[in-house]
Amino acid sequence: MRSNDHGFDPLDPEELEVDIGRRQIRERWLATYTPKALQQGAAIDNAIVKHDRFNELVGSLDRMFLLSKELRQPVGGVIGGNAGVGKTTLCRYFLDALPVHDLADRGSGVLYLRLRRGRSLAAVVQRILGLLNYPLFKVGNANLDARRSLSIDALRRRKIRLLLVDEGHQMIGQSKARRDDGTSISEYFREVMDEAQIAVCIVGGISLSELGHVDPYLESRCVVNEALSDFTLDKPWLSLVQSLMPSNSALEFKQLQTSREIREAIHKTARGNLRRLKQYLAELAMATVDARKSTPTPVELKLAYQRAFGSQELSSCPWA
């Protein structure tokens, strides 16, 4: 007979083994990170640092958003950059921080689309229809033209002013050879700009610099050409590191900002890259908390490096 309504019998050897296994997993997790450490790491990982270049690009997106319906000329732009410099974070921040306004209804007036490798125009159109609350409209080759027109009309009627296309470099990978008329997807974006009078900002990797080789007509419409890049060891970098350092009663990281040697080591650790910097500082905060210290020592500095980037990179660890 079962001992409770949930059907668990603590005397059943198989169920007892499962319960012990769960406890062992939990103990293994707690041996890696305590809840307090995870809280410190998450605070660093979730932080959005609005450095000067970040604010400039927010301003560029603001201008595209505001001008899309005011000018007869197409409004568009390109924001390129290496992996980990904060391009997707920029897009998400712009979406979240857009104030309430009367320029659009049923949402913010901004639509965020993330391209995937090998995605067809039919898949792009279906994704846009889904984002515009048409999830049941299936798109295939037989109805592509009709669904394409429907999607552009829906964008217009929902008063979308800016289409943010993330991972836009996927368009470049789909067309290695030079073309005069672009791909089916790039042609669709041109139609969105021309027919619906919607700004299109393409965000992606550095290969976006080859957009003119794929679709010179789309490139001519995306006249705003911007980029995010890794940081050099200068004042903006030092300000970035300082803004991410934990500042509470549990941790004291000020010593990492006073030594020039340590500042250079942090830059070498992160390679000037925002994503790597966050990964390292989050691991460093967690390692320090779990060591029951308020200030990291060389032991935690090295441990954080190994946890963040793996043992294979230890040969280039500046904290060894």
SEMAR-186883 format. One record per residue (C-alpha): residue in three letters; x, y, z. Coordinates in nm, 3 decimals. Layout:
BEGIN
   code         u         v         w
    ALA         X         Y         Z
...
***
This chain:
BEGIN
   code         u         v         w
    MET     0.000     0.000     0.000
    ARG     0.120     0.350    -0.084
    SER     0.194     0.571     0.214
    ASN     0.042     0.892     0.071
    ASP    -0.188     1.026    -0.200
    HIS     0.104     1.113    -0.428
    GLY     0.196     0.748    -0.467
    PHE     0.544     0.769    -0.315
    ASP     0.650     0.481    -0.095
    PRO     0.965     0.567     0.102
    LEU     1.023     0.196     0.163
    ASP     1.030     0.114    -0.209
    PRO     1.403     0.059    -0.295
    GLU     1.366     0.209    -0.645
    GLU     1.191     0.524    -0.523
    LEU     1.434     0.558    -0.234
    GLU     1.721     0.543    -0.483
    VAL     1.561     0.819    -0.692
    ASP     1.516     1.038    -0.382
    ILE     1.880     0.987    -0.280
    GLY     1.988     1.071    -0.634
    ARG     1.797     1.400    -0.626
    ARG     1.956     1.495    -0.294
    GLN     2.300     1.414    -0.433
    ILE     2.238     1.633    -0.737
    ARG     2.127     1.920    -0.515
    GLU     2.432     1.875    -0.293
    ARG     2.655     1.877    -0.602
    TRP     2.500     2.202    -0.722
    LEU     2.533     2.365    -0.381
    ALA     2.896     2.255    -0.367
    THR     2.954     2.453    -0.689
    TYR     2.756     2.769    -0.609
    THR     2.557     2.873    -0.305
    PRO     2.233     3.069    -0.354
    LYS     2.405     3.383    -0.223
    ALA     2.684     3.342    -0.480
    LEU     2.437     3.290    -0.763
    GLN     2.259     3.609    -0.661
    GLN     2.583     3.807    -0.686
    GLY     2.670     3.656    -1.023
    ALA     2.325     3.717    -1.168
    ALA     2.339     4.084    -1.066
    ILE     2.651     4.132    -1.279
    ASP     2.525     3.921    -1.567
    ASN     2.192     4.109    -1.588
    ALA     2.347     4.456    -1.566
    ILE     2.311     4.678    -1.872
    VAL     2.599     4.923    -1.897
    LYS     2.498     5.234    -2.088
    HIS     2.843     5.351    -2.192
    ASP     2.891     5.645    -2.429
    ARG     2.891     5.439    -2.750
    PHE     2.585     5.246    -2.633
    ASN     2.398     5.573    -2.574
    GLU     2.499     5.703    -2.918
    LEU     2.349     5.397    -3.086
    VAL     2.030     5.425    -2.882
    GLY     2.009     5.777    -3.022
    SER     2.051     5.642    -3.377
    LEU     1.764     5.399    -3.322
    ASP     1.553     5.681    -3.179
    ARG     1.607     5.886    -3.495
    MET     1.516     5.597    -3.725
    PHE     1.203     5.534    -3.520
    LEU     1.093     5.897    -3.529
    LEU     1.176     5.970    -3.894
    SER     1.039     5.657    -4.060
    LYS     0.690     5.800    -4.112
    GLU     0.800     6.159    -4.162
    LEU     1.035     6.131    -4.460
    ARG     0.957     6.009    -4.811
    GLN     1.305     5.864    -4.845
    PRO     1.355     5.515    -4.694
    VAL     1.502     5.521    -4.344
    GLY     1.738     5.244    -4.248
    GLY     2.069     5.154    -4.092
    VAL     2.325     4.888    -4.015
    ILE     2.488     4.818    -3.678
    GLY     2.773     4.568    -3.700
    GLY     3.027     4.431    -3.458
    ASN     3.210     4.126    -3.328
    ALA     3.043     3.868    -3.107
    GLY     2.989     3.973    -2.747
    VAL     3.008     4.351    -2.790
    GLY     2.644     4.407    -2.686
    LYS     2.445     4.426    -3.011
    THR     2.152     4.211    -2.898
    THR     2.157     4.381    -2.558
    LEU     2.123     4.714    -2.740
    CYS     1.817     4.587    -2.927
    ARG     1.651     4.451    -2.614
    TYR     1.725     4.766    -2.417
    PHE     1.573     4.982    -2.691
    LEU     1.260     4.768    -2.693
    ASP     1.224     4.773    -2.314
    ALA     1.310     5.139    -2.267
    LEU     1.088     5.287    -2.537
    PRO     0.854     5.527    -2.355
    VAL     0.478     5.532    -2.389
    HIS     0.391     5.746    -2.689
    ASP     0.106     5.824    -2.929
    LEU     0.300     5.744    -3.248
    ALA     0.190     5.380    -3.253
    ASP    -0.079     5.161    -3.104
    ARG    -0.110     4.794    -3.002
    GLY     0.247     4.786    -2.882
    SER     0.557     4.995    -2.895
    GLY     0.576     5.044    -3.271
    VAL     0.898     4.838    -3.286
    LEU     0.916     4.478    -3.409
    TYR     1.218     4.263    -3.324
    LEU     1.307     3.985    -3.568
    ARG     1.598     3.745    -3.527
    LEU     1.721     3.577    -3.845
    ARG     1.838     3.216    -3.843
    ARG     2.089     3.049    -4.069
    GLY     1.931     2.914    -4.383
    ARG     1.592     3.066    -4.306
    SER     1.377     3.111    -4.616
    LEU     1.159     3.408    -4.700
    ALA     0.853     3.196    -4.620
    ALA     0.989     3.135    -4.268
    VAL     1.062     3.507    -4.221
    VAL     0.713     3.608    -4.334
    GLN     0.553     3.346    -4.108
    ARG     0.759     3.467    -3.811
    ILE     0.654     3.827    -3.870
    LEU     0.289     3.725    -3.898
    GLY     0.325     3.535    -3.572
    LEU     0.474     3.838    -3.398
    LEU     0.179     4.044    -3.527
    ASN    -0.071     3.798    -3.376
    TYR    -0.137     3.593    -3.689
    PRO     0.005     3.265    -3.554
    LEU    -0.229     3.035    -3.750
    PHE    -0.137     3.172    -4.092
    LYS     0.092     2.907    -4.243
    VAL     0.326     3.024    -4.516
    GLY     0.456     2.803    -4.796
    ASN     0.560     2.837    -5.155
    ALA     0.201     2.809    -5.278
    ASN     0.072     3.109    -5.079
    LEU     0.394     3.305    -5.027
    ASP     0.299     3.604    -5.241
    ALA    -0.038     3.647    -5.067
    ARG     0.109     3.602    -4.717
    ARG     0.394     3.840    -4.799
    SER     0.145     4.112    -4.895
    LEU    -0.058     4.035    -4.582
    SER     0.249     4.074    -4.359
    ILE     0.338     4.413    -4.506
    ASP    -0.021     4.530    -4.472
    ALA    -0.026     4.406    -4.110
    LEU     0.295     4.594    -4.033
    ARG     0.137     4.909    -4.173
    ARG    -0.195     4.867    -3.991
    ARG    -0.022     4.794    -3.658
    LYS     0.169     5.120    -3.705
    ILE     0.509     4.956    -3.680
    ARG     0.772     5.226    -3.729
    LEU     1.095     5.030    -3.689
    LEU     1.185     4.671    -3.777
    LEU     1.492     4.556    -3.582
    VAL     1.657     4.266    -3.765
    ASP     1.907     4.088    -3.539
    GLU     2.162     3.834    -3.669
    GLY     2.132     4.015    -4.002
    HIS     2.466     3.876    -4.119
    GLN     2.279     3.552    -4.194
    MET     2.170     3.723    -4.517
    ILE     2.533     3.756    -4.619
    GLY     2.605     3.388    -4.563
    GLN     2.315     3.289    -4.789
    SER     2.461     3.469    -5.090
    LYS     2.834     3.432    -5.145
    ALA     2.828     3.553    -5.504
    ARG     2.767     3.913    -5.596
    ARG     2.409     3.984    -5.703
    ASP     2.247     4.287    -5.856
    ASP     1.899     4.231    -5.716
    GLY     1.969     4.089    -5.369
    THR     1.816     3.784    -5.203
    SER     1.445     3.719    -5.156
    ILE     1.478     3.825    -4.791
    SER     1.670     4.146    -4.861
    GLU     1.418     4.230    -5.134
    TYR     1.139     4.182    -4.879
    PHE     1.306     4.428    -4.641
    ARG     1.329     4.681    -4.925
    GLU     0.958     4.641    -4.986
    VAL     0.885     4.691    -4.616
    MET     1.078     5.018    -4.629
    ASP     0.927     5.141    -4.956
    GLU     0.567     5.023    -4.934
    ALA     0.498     5.038    -4.561
    GLN     0.730     5.333    -4.488
    ILE     0.894     5.145    -4.203
    ALA     1.254     5.194    -4.093
    VAL     1.470     4.880    -4.104
    CYS     1.782     4.849    -3.888
    ILE     1.997     4.542    -3.957
    VAL     2.211     4.433    -3.663
    GLY     2.474     4.163    -3.692
    GLY     2.834     4.054    -3.732
    ILE     3.114     4.230    -3.911
    SER     3.028     4.053    -4.237
    LEU     2.745     4.307    -4.271
    SER     3.012     4.526    -4.431
    GLU     2.956     4.304    -4.738
    LEU     2.587     4.395    -4.765
    GLY     2.655     4.597    -5.079
    HIS     2.788     4.284    -5.252
    VAL     2.464     4.099    -5.173
    ASP     2.208     4.374    -5.223
    PRO     2.338     4.720    -5.320
    TYR     1.980     4.850    -5.327
    LEU     1.917     4.758    -4.965
    GLU     2.255     4.901    -4.868
    SER     2.166     5.231    -5.038
    ARG     1.856     5.252    -4.818
    CYS     2.048     5.171    -4.498
    VAL     2.245     5.493    -4.497
    VAL     2.315     5.491    -4.122
    ASN     2.629     5.281    -4.080
    GLU     2.731     5.217    -3.719
    ALA     2.934     4.963    -3.524
    LEU     2.999     4.837    -3.173
    SER     3.351     4.719    -3.100
    ASP     3.567     4.576    -2.825
    PHE     3.722     4.820    -2.579
    THR     4.080     4.935    -2.572
    LEU     4.253     4.992    -2.238
    ASP     4.142     5.351    -2.187
    LYS     3.904     5.557    -1.974
    PRO     3.582     5.414    -2.126
    TRP     3.707     5.062    -2.046
    LEU     3.794     5.156    -1.688
    SER     3.453     5.315    -1.648
    LEU     3.290     5.000    -1.786
    VAL     3.475     4.775    -1.542
    GLN     3.392     5.005    -1.252
    SER     3.023     5.005    -1.335
    LEU     3.014     4.624    -1.330
    MET     3.208     4.580    -1.007
    PRO     2.985     4.467    -0.719
    SER     2.924     4.742    -0.468
    ASN     2.756     4.613    -0.155
    SER     2.833     4.506     0.198
    ALA     2.916     4.150     0.094
    LEU     3.191     4.223    -0.160
    GLU     3.466     4.483    -0.188
    PHE     3.631     4.499    -0.530
    LYS     3.784     4.847    -0.514
    GLN     4.136     4.708    -0.497
    LEU     4.093     4.572    -0.850
    GLN     4.054     4.929    -0.976
    THR     4.353     5.086    -0.805
    SER     4.638     4.877    -0.943
    ARG     4.740     4.945    -1.302
    GLU     4.876     4.592    -1.327
    ILE     4.540     4.446    -1.222
    ARG     4.347     4.674    -1.459
    GLU     4.564     4.554    -1.747
    ALA     4.516     4.191    -1.640
    ILE     4.137     4.234    -1.639
    HIS     4.154     4.381    -1.989
    LYS     4.370     4.089    -2.103
    THR     4.130     3.846    -1.939
    ALA     3.827     3.991    -2.118
    ARG     4.016     4.082    -2.437
    GLY     3.828     4.409    -2.421
    ASN     3.503     4.222    -2.484
    LEU     3.192     4.308    -2.284
    ARG     3.053     3.954    -2.279
    ARG     3.381     3.805    -2.158
    LEU     3.411     4.077    -1.895
    LYS     3.066     3.997    -1.757
    GLN     3.139     3.626    -1.758
    TYR     3.462     3.672    -1.568
    LEU     3.338     3.923    -1.312
    ALA     3.026     3.712    -1.244
    GLU     3.240     3.405    -1.180
    LEU     3.480     3.611    -0.969
    ALA     3.199     3.743    -0.751
    MET     3.056     3.393    -0.701
    ALA     3.395     3.240    -0.624
    THR     3.468     3.515    -0.371
    VAL     3.134     3.478    -0.195
    ASP     3.166     3.100    -0.173
    ALA     3.517     3.138    -0.033
    ARG     3.357     3.349     0.243
    LYS     3.571     3.647     0.153
    SER     3.485     4.006     0.076
    THR     3.788     4.073    -0.144
    PRO     3.916     3.827    -0.408
    THR     4.264     3.684    -0.368
    PRO     4.485     3.533    -0.643
    VAL     4.318     3.198    -0.575
    GLU     3.972     3.333    -0.666
    LEU     4.110     3.538    -0.958
    LYS     4.250     3.222    -1.118
    LEU     3.954     3.001    -1.026
    ALA     3.712     3.248    -1.183
    TYR     3.917     3.247    -1.503
    GLN     3.911     2.868    -1.521
    ARG     3.538     2.850    -1.455
    ALA     3.452     3.124    -1.702
    PHE     3.665     3.014    -1.996
    GLY     3.768     2.655    -1.928
    SER     4.094     2.479    -1.852
    GLN     4.212     2.494    -2.213
    GLU     4.264     2.870    -2.179
    LEU     4.463     2.851    -1.856
    SER     4.790     2.877    -2.047
    SER     4.701     3.240    -2.128
    CYS     4.556     3.319    -1.785
    PRO     4.706     3.644    -1.654
    TRP     4.626     3.538    -1.296
    ALA     4.838     3.223    -1.298
***
